[in-house]
Amino acid sequence: MKYIGAHVSAAGGVENAPVNARNIGAEAFALFVKNQRQWSAKPLTLQNIERFKKNCDALGYSPERILPHDSYLINLGHPEKEKRDKSRRALGDEVQRCMQLGITMINFHPGSHLKVVSETECLDLIAGSLNRILEESRDVTLLLENTAGQGSNVGYRFEHLAHIIDKVEDKARIGVCLDTCHTFAAGYALSDREGFHKTFEQFDRIIGMNYLRALHLNDSKKEMGSRVDRHDNLGYGLMGWAPFEYIMNDPRFDDMPLILETPDSSLWAEEIKKLYALQKKA
């Protein structure tokens, strides 16, 4: 079964996210478990936690359909130890919030070398940060999100993600969330059938499909290989509808959150309907 959703608002409390998801016909959803542009936030209240769980249960959102996104401020590969530790504590706090809410996954951008250290050194720092976070938590799987490679971001090659996973000690709690826009912008051909299948053959060979736990569904405003991260609504960008049709008819992407992060949220309900309509009848 395909679980299509979107990154919905949690304004007014995390308990509102599942309601907002159901209002657009989503079968999965993403959210921020705290303000994504601030380092710290008030703790979740018992009321927040109880209402979130109650709404998820009432609306049919089991944990495997929920995928929080971490704060944009976090850089687990920061070259400066003090700032790297600050990022580690921030993601650790978000993981603790997931534990409180009964959420079993969170995705995050790996980090940036800031042109101070090499990519390999940055990847090693990220893995070290993840090992600390995993040691201090339980039950929540951390999903590396691939990047477009903009600026000094790492994670734009499958080899980068494989390098991090190789150095993570608790491999049962590490996985990958692939963003279609980021993948395309990083230079992987997704917009034709041959390129799409070649891309996932590479992913399986380099990382392993068993690590793929979620997708972000976004078209791209920029051309393949641009290494520029600019999401577009489905069918409006340079990828077209073809890769999303492939996804909807490929059982490898069953039973995982498939999350829209397209810029015009007014189109989400329509996009969800169109995606389900792409499924070929057996």
C-alpha positions as CSV (number, residue, x, y, z in Angstrom):
1,M,0.0,0.0,0.0
2,K,1.2,3.5,-0.8
3,Y,1.0,6.1,2.0
4,I,1.0,9.5,0.4
5,G,1.0,12.7,2.5
6,A,2.6,16.1,3.0
7,H,4.6,18.1,5.5
8,V,1.7,19.7,7.3
9,S,1.5,22.5,9.8
10,A,1.8,21.9,13.5
11,A,0.9,25.5,14.4
12,G,-1.0,25.6,17.7
13,G,0.4,22.3,18.9
14,V,1.7,19.0,17.4
15,E,-1.7,17.5,18.0
16,N,-3.1,19.6,15.1
17,A,-0.8,18.0,12.5
18,P,-2.8,14.7,12.0
19,V,-6.0,16.8,11.7
20,N,-4.4,19.0,9.0
21,A,-3.2,15.9,7.2
22,R,-6.6,14.3,7.1
23,N,-8.1,17.5,5.8
24,I,-6.1,17.1,2.6
25,G,-6.8,13.4,2.2
26,A,-3.3,12.3,3.3
27,E,-2.5,8.7,4.3
28,A,0.8,9.8,5.9
29,F,2.3,13.1,7.1
30,A,5.4,15.0,8.1
31,L,5.7,17.7,10.7
32,F,8.2,19.6,12.8
33,V,8.1,18.5,16.5
34,K,9.4,21.9,17.5
35,N,10.0,25.3,15.8
36,Q,12.4,24.5,13.0
37,R,14.1,27.9,13.1
38,Q,14.9,28.1,16.8
39,W,17.5,26.1,18.8
40,S,15.3,25.6,21.8
41,A,11.6,25.3,22.4
42,K,9.2,24.7,25.3
43,P,8.8,21.1,26.3
44,L,5.8,19.2,25.0
45,T,3.0,19.2,27.5
46,L,1.2,16.1,28.7
47,Q,-1.8,17.5,26.9
48,N,0.1,17.9,23.6
49,I,1.3,14.3,23.8
50,E,-2.0,12.8,24.7
51,R,-4.0,14.7,22.1
52,F,-1.4,13.9,19.4
53,K,-1.6,10.2,20.1
54,K,-5.4,10.4,20.3
55,N,-5.8,12.2,17.0
56,C,-3.3,9.8,15.3
57,D,-5.3,6.8,16.5
58,A,-8.7,8.3,15.6
59,L,-7.6,9.3,12.1
60,G,-5.6,6.1,11.3
61,Y,-2.0,7.3,11.4
62,S,0.2,4.6,12.7
63,P,3.8,5.4,13.5
64,E,5.2,4.1,10.2
65,R,3.2,6.7,8.4
66,I,4.6,9.7,10.3
67,L,7.9,11.3,9.4
68,P,9.1,14.4,11.4
69,H,11.8,16.6,9.8
70,D,14.5,18.1,12.0
71,S,15.4,21.8,12.4
72,Y,17.1,23.5,9.5
73,L,19.7,24.9,12.0
74,I,21.3,21.6,12.8
75,N,24.7,20.7,11.3
76,L,26.0,17.4,12.7
77,G,29.2,17.8,10.6
78,H,30.1,21.3,11.8
79,P,33.9,21.6,11.9
80,E,33.8,23.4,15.3
81,K,33.2,21.1,18.2
82,E,31.1,23.5,20.2
83,K,28.7,24.2,17.3
84,R,28.7,20.5,16.4
85,D,27.8,19.6,20.0
86,K,25.0,22.2,19.9
87,S,23.6,20.6,16.8
88,R,23.9,17.1,18.3
89,R,22.0,18.2,21.5
90,A,19.3,19.8,19.3
91,L,18.7,16.7,17.3
92,G,18.9,14.6,20.4
93,D,16.1,16.8,21.9
94,E,13.9,16.2,18.8
95,V,14.5,12.5,19.0
96,Q,13.4,12.6,22.7
97,R,10.2,14.5,21.6
98,C,9.6,11.7,19.0
99,M,9.9,9.1,21.8
100,Q,7.4,11.0,23.9
101,L,4.9,11.2,20.9
102,G,5.4,7.5,20.0
103,I,6.9,8.4,16.6
104,T,9.5,5.9,15.4
105,M,11.4,7.9,12.7
106,I,12.9,11.3,12.0
107,N,14.7,12.6,9.0
108,F,17.5,15.1,8.9
109,H,20.0,16.7,6.5
110,P,23.5,15.2,7.1
111,G,25.5,18.4,7.4
112,S,28.0,20.8,5.8
113,H,31.8,21.0,5.9
114,L,31.6,24.8,5.4
115,K,34.8,24.6,3.3
116,V,36.8,24.1,6.4
117,V,37.3,20.4,6.5
118,S,37.1,17.8,3.7
119,E,33.9,15.9,2.7
120,T,35.3,12.7,4.2
121,E,36.2,14.4,7.5
122,C,32.7,16.0,7.6
123,L,31.1,12.6,7.0
124,D,33.1,11.1,9.8
125,L,32.0,13.9,12.2
126,I,28.3,13.2,11.2
127,A,28.7,9.5,12.0
128,G,30.2,10.3,15.4
129,S,27.4,12.7,16.2
130,L,24.8,10.0,15.2
131,N,26.5,7.4,17.4
132,R,26.2,9.7,20.4
133,I,22.5,10.5,19.7
134,L,21.7,6.8,19.2
135,E,23.4,5.8,22.5
136,E,21.3,8.4,24.4
137,S,17.9,7.4,22.9
138,R,15.8,4.4,21.9
139,D,13.1,3.3,19.5
140,V,13.5,6.1,17.0
141,T,15.2,5.4,13.6
142,L,17.3,8.3,12.2
143,L,16.9,8.8,8.4
144,L,19.6,10.5,6.5
145,E,18.1,12.7,3.8
146,N,20.1,13.1,0.6
147,T,20.9,16.6,-0.5
148,A,21.2,18.4,-3.8
149,G,24.8,19.3,-3.0
150,Q,24.2,23.0,-2.7
151,G,26.9,25.1,-1.1
152,S,29.1,22.9,1.1
153,N,26.4,20.3,2.0
154,V,27.4,16.7,2.0
155,G,25.0,13.8,1.3
156,Y,24.5,14.5,-2.4
157,R,26.1,11.2,-3.5
158,F,24.9,7.8,-2.5
159,E,28.5,7.0,-1.5
160,H,28.3,9.8,1.2
161,L,25.3,8.2,2.8
162,A,26.9,4.7,2.6
163,H,30.0,6.1,4.3
164,I,28.0,7.5,7.2
165,I,25.9,4.3,7.6
166,D,29.1,2.2,7.6
167,K,30.4,4.1,10.6
168,V,27.1,4.1,12.5
169,E,27.3,1.4,15.2
170,D,23.5,0.7,15.6
171,K,22.6,-0.1,12.0
172,A,19.1,-1.2,13.1
173,R,18.3,2.5,13.8
174,I,19.7,4.2,10.7
175,G,18.0,4.6,7.4
176,V,17.6,6.9,4.4
177,C,14.9,9.3,3.1
178,L,15.4,10.1,-0.6
179,D,14.2,13.4,-1.9
180,T,13.3,13.2,-5.6
181,C,14.2,16.9,-6.2
182,H,17.5,16.6,-4.4
183,T,18.3,13.3,-6.2
184,F,17.6,14.9,-9.6
185,A,19.5,18.1,-8.8
186,A,22.5,16.0,-7.6
187,G,22.8,14.5,-11.1
188,Y,20.8,11.3,-10.9
189,A,18.5,10.8,-13.9
190,L,14.9,10.1,-12.6
191,S,12.7,11.6,-15.4
192,D,12.9,8.6,-17.8
193,R,12.4,4.9,-17.1
194,E,15.9,3.8,-17.9
195,G,17.5,6.5,-15.7
196,F,15.0,5.9,-12.9
197,H,15.8,2.2,-12.7
198,K,19.5,2.8,-13.1
199,T,19.4,5.3,-10.1
200,F,17.7,2.8,-7.8
201,E,20.0,0.0,-9.0
202,Q,22.9,2.2,-7.9
203,F,21.2,3.0,-4.6
204,D,20.7,-0.7,-3.9
205,R,24.3,-1.6,-4.9
206,I,25.9,1.3,-2.9
207,I,23.6,1.6,0.1
208,G,21.0,-1.2,0.0
209,M,17.3,-0.9,-0.6
210,N,16.7,-2.2,2.9
211,Y,17.9,1.1,4.3
212,L,15.3,3.1,2.3
213,R,12.5,4.1,4.7
214,A,10.8,7.1,3.1
215,L,10.6,9.4,0.1
216,H,10.1,13.1,-0.3
217,L,8.1,13.7,-3.5
218,N,9.1,17.0,-5.1
219,D,9.6,18.2,-8.7
220,S,12.6,20.4,-9.4
221,K,12.8,24.0,-10.7
222,K,16.4,23.5,-11.7
223,E,18.0,21.1,-14.2
224,M,19.5,17.7,-13.5
225,G,23.0,18.1,-12.0
226,S,22.5,21.7,-11.1
227,R,23.2,21.0,-7.4
228,V,20.6,23.7,-6.6
229,D,17.8,22.8,-4.2
230,R,14.6,24.4,-5.6
231,H,11.4,22.3,-5.1
232,D,8.5,22.7,-7.5
233,N,5.0,21.3,-7.5
234,L,4.5,18.0,-9.3
235,G,4.4,18.4,-13.0
236,Y,5.4,22.0,-12.9
237,G,9.1,21.4,-12.8
238,L,11.7,19.8,-15.0
239,M,11.1,16.2,-13.9
240,G,7.5,15.9,-15.0
241,W,5.1,13.3,-13.9
242,A,7.0,10.2,-15.1
243,P,9.1,9.5,-12.0
244,F,6.1,9.8,-9.8
245,E,4.2,7.3,-11.9
246,Y,7.1,4.9,-11.6
247,I,7.1,5.3,-7.8
248,M,3.4,4.8,-7.6
249,N,3.6,1.5,-9.5
250,D,6.8,0.1,-7.9
251,P,6.2,-2.2,-4.8
252,R,9.7,-1.2,-3.4
253,F,8.0,2.0,-2.2
254,D,5.1,0.4,-0.5
255,D,4.4,0.8,3.2
256,M,6.6,3.9,3.8
257,P,5.8,7.6,4.1
258,L,5.8,9.3,0.7
259,I,5.8,13.0,1.6
260,L,5.1,16.1,-0.5
261,E,7.2,19.1,0.3
262,T,6.1,21.0,-2.8
263,P,5.9,24.8,-2.4
264,D,2.2,25.5,-3.1
265,S,0.4,23.8,-0.3
266,S,-3.0,24.7,-1.8
267,L,-2.3,22.0,-4.4
268,W,-1.5,19.2,-2.0
269,A,-4.9,17.6,-1.9
270,E,-5.0,17.6,-5.7
271,E,-1.5,16.2,-5.9
272,I,-2.4,13.4,-3.6
273,K,-5.4,12.5,-5.7
274,K,-3.3,12.6,-8.9
275,L,-0.6,10.4,-7.4
276,Y,-3.1,7.7,-6.4
277,A,-4.7,8.0,-9.8
278,L,-1.4,7.0,-11.4
279,Q,-1.5,3.6,-9.9
280,K,-2.3,1.0,-12.6
281,K,-5.0,-1.4,-11.8
282,A,-3.9,-5.0,-11.5
